[in-house]
Amino acid sequence: MGASQTRPPHKYQDLADKTGFSLEQIKNLHKRFQQLSGSEDTISKENLDSIPALANNPIKKQIIDAFFDKRNQQEGETGSLEEVSFQQFLMVMSHFRPPTLKTSEEEKEALRREKLHFLFNMHDTDNDGTITLDEYRKVVEELLSKSGAMGLEAAKAITDAAMLEVASINVPNMAPDEFYAGITFEHFEQILKGLEMESRMHIRFLDVDTTTMRCGKSSSTS
């Protein structure tokens, strides 16, 4: 009786099951990971900080921190990691995975909420579940002032006005002297309701086409 010929498990199969990436996508992303890490087993913030395409990005810090934020590992933990392994890198990248033709409506909705949580976490820098005025102001000030469009005072005024508008929408009966603690995830989700998120989140600075997860400067991004 001949020995049964079973195909050995692919070394990336477990990662494919956890992240939803295909084996080919994981292979491509692993190549980019090795380029960034210098063929080491982990990536540090310094590795990402040295990427030329990030140099002038006004929210560079928030982008880099997102890769080391435990909340983006989908394990219910909070805090920050010093370094990330390839599996942890993949977990963050999975937030940018677009839906496929086989993705059900239920899966698309789950994917959308996952992307929204990722964006929310980037702004909720102190992990308290609320984007406060100070956190929101810091991001907007960096976006506006570093673009050269206006000074800090003008950016601050725009941020304060925007937060007041958000407060009036989410807490319409708030008294004039009542303090608005900030944007909760539920508020954040409501603000972005109707905005197509499933395929619009991209990572360009990694030289990765997040619509295909292929790497290389020849890849197109949208």
MOVENMO-V669400 format. One record per helix or strand of 3 or more residues. SS is the DSSP state (H for helix, E for strand). FROM is the first residue (numbers start at 1). TO is the last residue. If there is no record, write none. Layout:
[[SS	FROM	TO] [SS	FROM	TO]]
This chain:
[[H	13	19] [H	23	37] [E	42	44] [H	45	49] [H	52	54] [H	60	67] [H	70	73] [E	83	85] [H	86	96] [H	105	123] [H	133	145] [H	152	170] [H	185	191]]
